[in-house]
């Protein structure tokens, strides 16, 4: 089961700094001005063998000075609803302020596991100042400094202990391929499930956001046997009030992490949007297989070249990872929907395929000898051995004398050669260089 850690708190307490530390990135803009984070950031973290998603939210505020604050509040509230664990950040230099009380009240209503991160304990004089935060009644308080990293290990030890454990009852189905249908709201995800199963399993309306919770459907027809996962569920029209763009990504994160292959749906009339790319990058980052499905193709005015032009443009937008199958469908007319299943299972087989070490070395070392890595600082790099690592997604380790001098362009060259010689269509590839 996927785990999501949401970092919440009032503005300017260090949420983005902690996000960057947990994800080992610099994706979040950090500045000592409240309200810098307006859009949400999503990253991957790992601790003690557990992988999890981290969400950096905007600062929770109730004033009406900023036109964005109303939207930020809604986004924070959704993050609280969807998170496995919540990290509530406060500032020891200011102590409890009114805005902290408002956030704490919101968290008490959530009934989620909450850990209080008392930030800015940057020196010994501030140790112990965090004791007042126990007054919130939310549980354990951790002294930390997001800026220099002290205390984050103790916090993460507690966080991962609270993660969802795998349900024993679903172990039998765990051996089945898990095919997820993801995409922006109203692109036809639920219609695809209904068309495939021949049943109205999921509510379909013109309202974006009707679909909410992930539903697992075992699909056993036409020689296929797998779990079909749709971000699906029932929600009353009157209650669809969230920031849908944010909500769709949050749901997609959880669904993608639970899958082996993602059927990534886009709207043929609208083309690929910024939000589509956000979801696609999450699929790639999680090393999941992907089949791109262009739905509502029946609504597009077309000639004999329309499909080719659309596909070429789409691959350019998905670059550099554009070695993906693209299928044009209509869930209304059921055009090519079974081809989607066939291709999804092919991508699954590509993802789990293991190349014998001897065959891999015979092919790749010949390519490397013909086109060796360029010399750096007068030193020649010699790659002596290649191994496919025993991971869930295709991962290759190239053993050489000077791995630190391998350039990104050569890494991309090797990945392209692997794709030419072996079939990894629809599957992200990871390439590493190690000291031999």
ZATI-87615 format. One record per residue (C-alpha): residue in three letters; z, y, x. Coordinates in nm, 2 decimals, padded with zeros to 4 digits. Each point is the difference from the previous one (the first is absolute). Layout:
<atoms>
ATOM	ALA	Z	Y	X
...
</atoms>
This chain:
<atoms>
ATOM	UNK	00.00	00.00	00.00
ATOM	UNK	-00.08	00.34	00.13
ATOM	UNK	00.27	00.25	00.09
ATOM	UNK	-00.02	00.38	-00.03
ATOM	UNK	00.24	00.24	00.16
ATOM	UNK	00.00	00.35	-00.16
ATOM	UNK	00.15	00.29	00.20
ATOM	UNK	00.13	00.26	-00.24
ATOM	UNK	00.21	00.32	00.02
ATOM	UNK	-00.01	00.37	-00.04
ATOM	UNK	-00.25	00.21	00.21
ATOM	UNK	00.04	00.03	00.38
ATOM	UNK	00.26	-00.27	00.07
ATOM	UNK	-00.23	-00.20	00.23
ATOM	UNK	-00.18	-00.25	-00.23
ATOM	UNK	-00.34	00.04	00.18
ATOM	UNK	00.17	-00.04	00.34
ATOM	UNK	00.16	-00.33	-00.11
ATOM	UNK	-00.33	-00.11	-00.15
ATOM	UNK	-00.18	00.05	00.33
ATOM	UNK	00.27	-00.19	00.18
ATOM	UNK	00.00	-00.30	-00.23
ATOM	UNK	-00.38	-00.02	00.00
ATOM	UNK	-00.03	00.08	00.37
ATOM	UNK	-00.25	00.26	-00.08
ATOM	UNK	-00.04	00.38	-00.03
ATOM	UNK	-00.17	-00.01	-00.33
ATOM	UNK	00.25	00.22	-00.18
ATOM	UNK	-00.01	00.38	00.08
ATOM	UNK	00.34	00.11	00.12
ATOM	UNK	00.10	00.36	-00.02
ATOM	UNK	00.33	00.18	-00.07
ATOM	UNK	-00.13	00.16	-00.32
ATOM	UNK	00.09	-00.17	-00.33
ATOM	UNK	-00.29	-00.13	-00.21
ATOM	UNK	-00.24	-00.09	00.28
ATOM	UNK	-00.04	-00.35	-00.14
ATOM	UNK	-00.18	00.02	-00.33
ATOM	UNK	-00.23	-00.30	00.00
ATOM	UNK	00.16	-00.34	00.05
ATOM	UNK	-00.05	-00.20	00.32
ATOM	UNK	00.00	-00.38	00.03
ATOM	UNK	00.07	-00.19	00.31
ATOM	UNK	00.09	-00.35	00.13
ATOM	UNK	00.33	-00.07	00.17
ATOM	UNK	00.15	-00.31	00.16
ATOM	UNK	00.35	-00.10	00.08
ATOM	UNK	00.16	-00.34	00.09
ATOM	UNK	-00.32	-00.18	-00.10
ATOM	UNK	-00.03	00.17	-00.34
ATOM	UNK	-00.30	00.22	-00.08
ATOM	UNK	00.03	00.26	-00.27
ATOM	UNK	-00.17	00.31	-00.13
ATOM	UNK	00.16	00.34	00.05
ATOM	UNK	-00.07	00.29	-00.23
ATOM	UNK	00.08	00.36	00.10
ATOM	UNK	00.05	00.21	-00.31
ATOM	UNK	00.01	00.38	-00.05
ATOM	UNK	00.34	00.17	-00.01
ATOM	UNK	00.16	-00.03	-00.35
ATOM	UNK	00.06	00.35	-00.14
ATOM	UNK	00.06	00.14	-00.34
ATOM	UNK	-00.09	00.37	00.04
ATOM	UNK	-00.33	00.13	-00.13
ATOM	UNK	-00.09	00.22	00.29
ATOM	UNK	-00.27	-00.24	00.12
ATOM	UNK	-00.27	-00.12	-00.23
ATOM	UNK	00.00	-00.34	00.18
ATOM	UNK	00.37	-00.07	-00.05
ATOM	UNK	-00.04	-00.14	-00.35
ATOM	UNK	-00.26	-00.25	00.13
ATOM	UNK	00.21	-00.09	00.30
ATOM	UNK	00.30	-00.07	-00.22
ATOM	UNK	-00.21	-00.24	-00.21
ATOM	UNK	-00.13	-00.18	00.31
ATOM	UNK	00.35	-00.04	00.14
ATOM	UNK	00.12	-00.15	-00.33
ATOM	UNK	-00.28	-00.25	00.00
ATOM	UNK	00.08	-00.10	00.36
ATOM	UNK	00.36	-00.06	-00.11
ATOM	UNK	-00.12	-00.22	-00.28
ATOM	UNK	-00.23	-00.21	00.21
ATOM	UNK	00.19	-00.03	00.33
ATOM	UNK	00.19	-00.31	00.11
ATOM	UNK	00.24	00.21	00.20
ATOM	UNK	00.07	00.37	00.00
ATOM	UNK	00.10	00.21	00.31
ATOM	UNK	00.17	00.31	-00.12
ATOM	UNK	-00.01	00.26	00.28
ATOM	UNK	00.26	00.27	00.03
ATOM	UNK	00.09	00.26	00.27
ATOM	UNK	00.34	-00.01	00.17
ATOM	UNK	-00.04	00.36	00.12
ATOM	UNK	00.01	00.13	-00.35
ATOM	UNK	00.21	-00.26	-00.18
ATOM	UNK	-00.04	-00.07	-00.37
ATOM	UNK	-00.19	00.27	-00.18
ATOM	UNK	-00.10	00.03	-00.37
ATOM	UNK	-00.34	-00.15	00.06
ATOM	UNK	00.15	-00.31	00.16
ATOM	UNK	00.21	-00.05	-00.31
ATOM	UNK	-00.30	00.02	-00.22
ATOM	UNK	-00.18	-00.27	00.21
ATOM	UNK	00.31	-00.21	00.00
ATOM	UNK	00.02	00.01	-00.37
ATOM	UNK	-00.36	-00.11	-00.03
ATOM	UNK	00.07	-00.29	00.24
ATOM	UNK	00.31	-00.12	-00.19
ATOM	UNK	-00.22	-00.04	-00.31
ATOM	UNK	-00.26	-00.21	00.18
ATOM	UNK	00.23	-00.30	00.07
ATOM	UNK	-00.19	-00.05	00.33
ATOM	UNK	00.16	-00.08	00.33
ATOM	UNK	00.05	00.33	00.18
ATOM	UNK	00.10	00.07	00.36
ATOM	UNK	00.11	00.35	00.09
ATOM	UNK	-00.15	00.12	00.33
ATOM	UNK	00.21	00.29	00.13
ATOM	UNK	-00.25	00.17	00.23
ATOM	UNK	00.03	00.24	00.29
ATOM	UNK	00.29	-00.18	00.17
ATOM	UNK	-00.15	00.11	00.33
ATOM	UNK	00.32	00.03	00.20
ATOM	UNK	00.36	-00.13	00.01
ATOM	UNK	00.14	00.31	-00.17
ATOM	UNK	-00.18	-00.10	-00.32
ATOM	UNK	00.12	-00.36	-00.01
ATOM	UNK	00.23	-00.05	-00.30
ATOM	UNK	-00.13	00.30	-00.20
ATOM	UNK	-00.19	-00.24	-00.22
ATOM	UNK	00.32	-00.14	-00.17
ATOM	UNK	-00.03	00.26	-00.28
ATOM	UNK	-00.32	-00.17	-00.12
ATOM	UNK	00.20	-00.30	-00.12
ATOM	UNK	00.10	00.22	-00.29
ATOM	UNK	-00.35	-00.07	-00.15
ATOM	UNK	00.12	-00.35	-00.08
ATOM	UNK	-00.33	-00.15	00.10
ATOM	UNK	00.12	-00.23	00.28
ATOM	UNK	-00.02	-00.01	00.38
ATOM	UNK	-00.07	00.31	00.20
ATOM	UNK	-00.17	-00.02	00.34
ATOM	UNK	00.02	00.26	00.27
ATOM	UNK	-00.34	00.05	00.16
ATOM	UNK	-00.23	00.24	00.18
ATOM	UNK	-00.36	-00.04	-00.12
ATOM	UNK	-00.11	00.22	00.28
ATOM	UNK	00.13	-00.22	00.29
ATOM	UNK	00.03	-00.33	-00.19
ATOM	UNK	00.38	-00.06	00.04
ATOM	UNK	00.15	-00.19	-00.29
ATOM	UNK	-00.34	-00.11	-00.15
ATOM	UNK	00.05	-00.36	00.11
ATOM	UNK	00.33	-00.03	-00.19
ATOM	UNK	-00.17	00.15	-00.31
ATOM	UNK	-00.30	-00.24	00.03
ATOM	UNK	00.23	-00.30	00.04
ATOM	UNK	00.15	00.08	-00.34
ATOM	UNK	-00.33	00.08	-00.16
ATOM	UNK	-00.17	-00.33	00.08
ATOM	UNK	00.31	-00.19	-00.11
ATOM	UNK	-00.07	00.14	-00.35
ATOM	UNK	-00.36	-00.10	-00.02
ATOM	UNK	-00.12	-00.24	-00.27
ATOM	UNK	00.01	-00.36	00.11
ATOM	UNK	-00.28	-00.23	-00.09
ATOM	UNK	00.04	-00.17	-00.34
ATOM	UNK	00.02	-00.38	00.05
ATOM	UNK	-00.16	-00.05	-00.34
ATOM	UNK	-00.34	00.13	00.12
ATOM	UNK	-00.02	-00.20	00.32
ATOM	UNK	-00.24	-00.25	-00.16
ATOM	UNK	-00.24	00.28	-00.08
ATOM	UNK	00.04	00.16	00.34
ATOM	UNK	-00.26	-00.24	00.15
ATOM	UNK	-00.27	00.14	-00.24
ATOM	UNK	-00.22	00.29	00.11
ATOM	UNK	00.13	00.33	-00.14
ATOM	UNK	-00.29	00.22	-00.12
ATOM	UNK	00.11	00.35	-00.10
ATOM	UNK	-00.20	00.26	-00.20
ATOM	UNK	00.07	00.35	00.12
ATOM	UNK	-00.15	00.34	-00.04
ATOM	UNK	00.05	00.34	-00.17
ATOM	UNK	00.10	00.02	-00.36
ATOM	UNK	-00.26	-00.06	-00.26
ATOM	UNK	-00.26	-00.17	00.22
ATOM	UNK	00.01	-00.32	-00.19
ATOM	UNK	00.26	-00.22	00.16
ATOM	UNK	00.15	-00.13	-00.32
ATOM	UNK	-00.34	-00.04	-00.15
ATOM	UNK	-00.10	-00.22	00.30
ATOM	UNK	00.30	-00.23	-00.06
ATOM	UNK	-00.08	-00.02	-00.37
ATOM	UNK	-00.36	-00.08	00.08
ATOM	UNK	00.08	-00.27	00.25
ATOM	UNK	00.27	-00.17	-00.21
ATOM	UNK	-00.18	00.04	-00.33
ATOM	UNK	00.32	00.12	-00.15
ATOM	UNK	00.14	00.35	-00.08
ATOM	UNK	00.29	-00.05	00.25
ATOM	UNK	00.03	00.37	00.09
ATOM	UNK	-00.01	00.31	-00.22
ATOM	UNK	-00.32	00.21	00.07
ATOM	UNK	-00.02	00.36	-00.11
ATOM	UNK	-00.17	00.32	00.10
ATOM	UNK	00.34	00.13	00.11
ATOM	UNK	00.05	-00.01	00.38
ATOM	UNK	00.33	-00.17	00.08
ATOM	UNK	00.02	-00.24	-00.29
ATOM	UNK	00.04	-00.28	00.25
ATOM	UNK	00.33	-00.01	00.18
ATOM	UNK	00.16	-00.32	00.12
ATOM	UNK	-00.16	-00.27	00.21
ATOM	UNK	-00.08	-00.31	-00.20
ATOM	UNK	-00.09	-00.33	00.17
ATOM	UNK	-00.25	-00.22	-00.18
ATOM	UNK	-00.09	-00.35	00.13
ATOM	UNK	-00.38	-00.02	-00.03
ATOM	UNK	-00.12	-00.36	-00.01
ATOM	UNK	-00.36	-00.02	-00.12
ATOM	UNK	-00.35	-00.06	00.13
ATOM	UNK	00.14	-00.18	00.31
ATOM	UNK	00.23	00.29	00.09
ATOM	UNK	00.38	-00.02	00.03
ATOM	UNK	00.18	00.32	00.11
ATOM	UNK	00.25	00.26	-00.12
ATOM	UNK	-00.16	00.31	-00.14
ATOM	UNK	00.22	00.31	00.04
ATOM	UNK	-00.06	00.31	-00.21
ATOM	UNK	00.21	00.31	00.01
ATOM	UNK	00.03	-00.06	-00.37
ATOM	UNK	00.26	00.05	-00.28
ATOM	UNK	00.06	00.18	-00.33
ATOM	UNK	00.10	00.36	-00.02
ATOM	UNK	00.01	00.22	-00.31
ATOM	UNK	-00.24	00.29	00.00
ATOM	UNK	00.27	00.25	-00.06
ATOM	UNK	00.18	-00.10	00.32
ATOM	UNK	-00.30	00.03	00.24
ATOM	UNK	00.12	00.32	00.15
ATOM	UNK	00.01	-00.07	00.38
ATOM	UNK	-00.21	00.13	00.28
ATOM	UNK	-00.26	-00.27	-00.04
ATOM	UNK	-00.17	00.05	00.33
ATOM	UNK	00.33	-00.06	00.18
ATOM	UNK	00.10	-00.28	-00.23
ATOM	UNK	-00.32	-00.20	00.06
ATOM	UNK	00.05	-00.01	00.37
ATOM	UNK	00.37	-00.09	-00.03
ATOM	UNK	-00.10	-00.30	-00.22
ATOM	UNK	-00.29	-00.09	00.22
ATOM	UNK	00.24	-00.02	00.31
ATOM	UNK	00.21	-00.26	-00.17
ATOM	UNK	-00.30	-00.20	-00.14
ATOM	UNK	-00.19	00.01	00.33
ATOM	UNK	00.30	-00.13	00.20
ATOM	UNK	00.03	-00.29	-00.24
ATOM	UNK	-00.37	-00.11	00.04
ATOM	UNK	-00.23	-00.18	00.23
ATOM	UNK	-00.32	00.16	-00.12
ATOM	UNK	-00.04	00.33	-00.19
ATOM	UNK	-00.28	00.06	-00.26
ATOM	UNK	-00.03	00.37	00.07
ATOM	UNK	-00.16	00.16	-00.31
ATOM	UNK	-00.16	00.34	-00.01
ATOM	UNK	-00.18	00.19	-00.28
ATOM	UNK	-00.38	00.00	00.03
ATOM	UNK	-00.04	00.33	-00.18
ATOM	UNK	00.26	00.18	00.21
ATOM	UNK	-00.07	-00.17	00.33
ATOM	UNK	00.27	-00.04	00.26
ATOM	UNK	00.27	00.27	-00.01
ATOM	UNK	00.27	00.11	00.24
ATOM	UNK	00.26	-00.21	-00.19
ATOM	UNK	-00.23	-00.31	00.03
ATOM	UNK	-00.01	00.04	00.37
ATOM	UNK	00.38	00.02	00.01
ATOM	UNK	00.02	-00.34	-00.17
ATOM	UNK	-00.27	-00.14	00.23
ATOM	UNK	00.19	00.11	00.31
ATOM	UNK	00.32	-00.17	-00.13
ATOM	UNK	-00.20	-00.32	-00.04
ATOM	UNK	-00.13	00.02	00.35
ATOM	UNK	00.34	00.10	00.15
ATOM	UNK	00.16	-00.31	-00.17
ATOM	UNK	-00.28	-00.22	00.14
ATOM	UNK	-00.10	-00.13	-00.34
ATOM	UNK	-00.35	-00.13	-00.08
ATOM	UNK	-00.20	00.23	-00.23
ATOM	UNK	-00.30	-00.02	-00.24
ATOM	UNK	-00.13	00.33	-00.11
ATOM	UNK	-00.10	00.00	-00.37
ATOM	UNK	-00.20	00.29	-00.14
ATOM	UNK	00.08	-00.02	-00.37
ATOM	UNK	-00.17	00.16	-00.30
ATOM	UNK	-00.34	-00.05	00.16
ATOM	UNK	-00.15	-00.03	-00.34
ATOM	UNK	00.07	00.37	-00.06
ATOM	UNK	-00.19	00.13	00.30
ATOM	UNK	-00.36	00.12	-00.03
ATOM	UNK	-00.19	-00.19	00.27
ATOM	UNK	-00.33	-00.09	00.15
ATOM	UNK	-00.09	-00.27	00.25
ATOM	UNK	00.16	00.18	00.29
ATOM	UNK	00.32	00.12	-00.17
ATOM	UNK	00.21	-00.30	00.10
ATOM	UNK	-00.11	00.00	00.37
ATOM	UNK	00.07	00.38	00.03
ATOM	UNK	00.34	-00.04	-00.17
ATOM	UNK	00.10	-00.28	00.23
ATOM	UNK	-00.12	00.18	00.32
ATOM	UNK	00.20	00.31	-00.10
ATOM	UNK	00.31	-00.21	-00.08
ATOM	UNK	-00.01	-00.18	00.33
ATOM	UNK	-00.02	00.33	00.18
ATOM	UNK	00.31	00.12	-00.19
ATOM	UNK	00.19	-00.32	00.08
ATOM	UNK	-00.08	00.01	00.37
ATOM	UNK	00.11	-00.13	00.25
ATOM	UNK	00.11	-00.30	-00.20
ATOM	UNK	-00.32	-00.04	-00.21
ATOM	UNK	-00.06	-00.37	00.06
ATOM	UNK	00.09	-00.07	-00.37
ATOM	UNK	-00.18	-00.16	-00.29
ATOM	UNK	-00.11	00.25	-00.27
ATOM	UNK	-00.07	-00.12	-00.35
ATOM	UNK	-00.13	00.21	-00.29
ATOM	UNK	00.15	-00.11	-00.33
ATOM	UNK	00.07	00.08	-00.36
ATOM	UNK	00.30	-00.14	-00.17
ATOM	UNK	-00.14	00.09	-00.34
ATOM	UNK	-00.32	-00.21	00.05
ATOM	UNK	00.17	-00.24	00.24
ATOM	UNK	-00.27	00.06	00.26
ATOM	UNK	00.07	-00.18	00.33
ATOM	UNK	00.37	-00.04	-00.08
ATOM	UNK	-00.01	-00.37	00.12
ATOM	UNK	-00.17	00.11	00.32
ATOM	UNK	00.31	00.21	00.06
ATOM	UNK	00.21	-00.31	-00.01
ATOM	UNK	-00.23	-00.20	00.22
ATOM	UNK	-00.01	00.28	00.26
ATOM	UNK	00.38	00.04	-00.02
ATOM	UNK	00.06	-00.36	00.09
ATOM	UNK	-00.25	00.02	00.28
ATOM	UNK	00.19	00.30	00.14
ATOM	UNK	00.32	-00.20	-00.03
ATOM	UNK	-00.15	-00.29	00.20
ATOM	UNK	-00.11	00.26	00.26
ATOM	UNK	00.35	00.13	00.02
ATOM	UNK	00.17	-00.33	00.07
ATOM	UNK	-00.28	-00.14	00.22
ATOM	UNK	00.11	-00.09	00.36
ATOM	UNK	-00.25	-00.01	00.28
ATOM	UNK	00.06	-00.28	00.25
ATOM	UNK	00.11	00.16	00.33
ATOM	UNK	-00.27	-00.17	00.21
ATOM	UNK	-00.27	00.12	-00.24
ATOM	UNK	00.14	00.35	00.00
ATOM	UNK	00.01	00.02	00.38
ATOM	UNK	-00.34	-00.15	00.04
ATOM	UNK	-00.15	00.27	-00.22
ATOM	UNK	00.21	00.31	00.09
ATOM	UNK	00.03	-00.05	00.37
ATOM	UNK	-00.38	-00.02	00.03
ATOM	UNK	-00.03	00.33	-00.19
ATOM	UNK	00.27	00.16	00.22
ATOM	UNK	-00.17	-00.12	00.32
ATOM	UNK	-00.32	00.16	-00.12
ATOM	UNK	00.16	00.32	-00.11
ATOM	UNK	00.33	00.04	00.19
ATOM	UNK	00.25	00.28	-00.09
ATOM	UNK	-00.07	00.32	00.19
ATOM	UNK	00.21	00.07	00.32
ATOM	UNK	00.28	00.25	-00.03
ATOM	UNK	00.13	00.20	00.30
ATOM	UNK	-00.20	-00.22	00.23
ATOM	UNK	00.16	-00.32	-00.12
ATOM	UNK	-00.19	-00.28	-00.16
ATOM	UNK	00.13	-00.18	-00.31
ATOM	UNK	-00.05	-00.38	-00.01
ATOM	UNK	00.05	-00.18	-00.33
ATOM	UNK	00.08	-00.36	00.07
ATOM	UNK	00.10	-00.17	-00.32
ATOM	UNK	-00.02	00.06	-00.38
ATOM	UNK	00.23	-00.15	-00.26
ATOM	UNK	00.01	00.02	-00.38
ATOM	UNK	00.37	00.05	-00.09
ATOM	UNK	00.17	-00.20	-00.27
ATOM	UNK	00.03	00.28	-00.25
ATOM	UNK	-00.08	00.04	-00.37
ATOM	UNK	-00.30	00.23	00.08
ATOM	UNK	-00.26	-00.04	00.28
ATOM	UNK	00.17	00.13	00.32
ATOM	UNK	-00.14	-00.04	00.35
ATOM	UNK	00.17	00.03	00.33
ATOM	UNK	-00.21	00.08	00.31
ATOM	UNK	00.18	-00.08	00.32
ATOM	UNK	-00.09	00.22	00.30
ATOM	UNK	00.13	00.16	00.32
ATOM	UNK	00.02	00.36	-00.12
ATOM	UNK	00.04	00.01	-00.38
ATOM	UNK	00.12	00.37	00.01
ATOM	UNK	-00.35	00.11	00.12
ATOM	UNK	-00.20	-00.15	-00.29
ATOM	UNK	-00.16	00.28	-00.20
ATOM	UNK	-00.02	00.01	-00.37
ATOM	UNK	-00.38	00.00	00.00
ATOM	UNK	00.01	-00.34	00.19
ATOM	UNK	00.25	-00.14	-00.24
ATOM	UNK	-00.23	00.10	-00.29
ATOM	UNK	-00.29	-00.17	00.19
ATOM	UNK	00.18	-00.33	00.02
ATOM	UNK	00.10	00.01	-00.36
ATOM	UNK	-00.37	00.06	-00.10
ATOM	UNK	-00.11	-00.29	00.22
ATOM	UNK	00.26	-00.23	-00.16
ATOM	UNK	-00.14	00.10	-00.34
ATOM	UNK	-00.35	-00.07	00.11
ATOM	UNK	00.08	-00.35	00.13
ATOM	UNK	00.25	-00.11	-00.26
ATOM	UNK	00.02	00.07	-00.37
ATOM	UNK	00.29	00.24	-00.08
ATOM	UNK	-00.16	00.19	-00.27
ATOM	UNK	00.25	00.18	-00.21
ATOM	UNK	00.29	-00.05	00.24
ATOM	UNK	00.16	00.25	00.23
ATOM	UNK	00.02	-00.12	00.36
ATOM	UNK	00.27	00.09	00.25
ATOM	UNK	-00.07	00.00	00.37
ATOM	UNK	00.27	00.01	00.27
ATOM	UNK	-00.01	00.01	00.38
ATOM	UNK	00.27	-00.17	00.20
ATOM	UNK	00.09	-00.03	00.36
ATOM	UNK	-00.11	-00.33	00.17
</atoms>
